[in-house]
Amino acid sequence: MRHALPALCLMIALPAAAEPRMSAAEFDAYTRGKTLYYADGAEPYGAEIYLPGRRVRWSFLDGECRDGEWYEAGGLICFVYEDRPDAQCWSFERRATGLIARFENDPAATELYEAAEQDEELLCLGPKVGV
């Protein structure tokens, strides 16, 4: 029994094996036609509509939406948007609770969790017009 305790402690101390990254085909099959809401811990972060043809519409839930598209590069899912043409590349893992997305341009910066899926459209207020 005294040999079992150190072995048990060692097993508890080891991190859980990471899920494999989703391929582009897996990501497309999981997301296409959905609106997914993401959270940064307990805080809402934003939502994205996944449209046919690898097109997307992103919002930080502020009423402004950005259209873009995604593609696979080096095992990552990269997004470019109409107002931001530099690629933002993420790795995605599918867990029982939903997706986990890690921003690979700066892995220490952002890890998002799928918080919800909605069938309704995002609130996009349209372009700002002034006087």
JOFENNOR-V164537 format. One record per backbone hydrogen bond with DSSP energy under -1.0 kcal/mol. CO is the residue of the C=O (numbers start at 1). NH is the residue of the N-H. E is the energy in kcal/mol with one decimal. If there is no record, write none. Layout:
co: {CO	CO}
nh: {NH	NH}
e: {E	E}
This chain:
co: {1	3	4	5	6	7	8	9	10	23	24	25	26	27	28	31	34	35	36	37	37	38	38	39	40	43	46	47	48	49	50	54	55	56	57	58	59	63	66	67	68	69	71	73	76	77	78	79	80	81	84	88	89	90	91	92	93	95	98	99	100	101	102	106	110	112	113	116}
nh: {5	7	8	9	10	11	12	13	14	27	28	29	30	31	32	34	50	118	48	115	116	45	46	113	43	40	38	59	36	57	33	70	51	68	49	66	47	125	58	82	56	80	78	76	73	90	71	88	69	84	81	79	104	77	102	22	100	98	95	114	93	112	91	109	103	101	39	37}
e: {-1.4	-1.2	-2.5	-2.5	-2.2	-2.0	-2.1	-2.0	-1.1	-2.8	-2.6	-2.4	-2.2	-2.4	-2.5	-2.6	-2.7	-2.4	-2.4	-3.2	-1.4	-2.8	-1.5	-2.6	-1.4	-2.9	-3.4	-2.2	-2.5	-1.6	-2.9	-2.4	-2.8	-2.5	-2.6	-2.5	-2.6	-3.4	-2.7	-2.8	-2.4	-2.3	-3.4	-1.6	-2.2	-2.8	-2.3	-2.3	-2.2	-1.5	-2.2	-2.2	-2.4	-3.0	-2.6	-3.1	-2.2	-1.5	-2.6	-2.8	-2.3	-2.9	-2.2	-2.7	-2.2	-2.5	-2.5	-2.9}
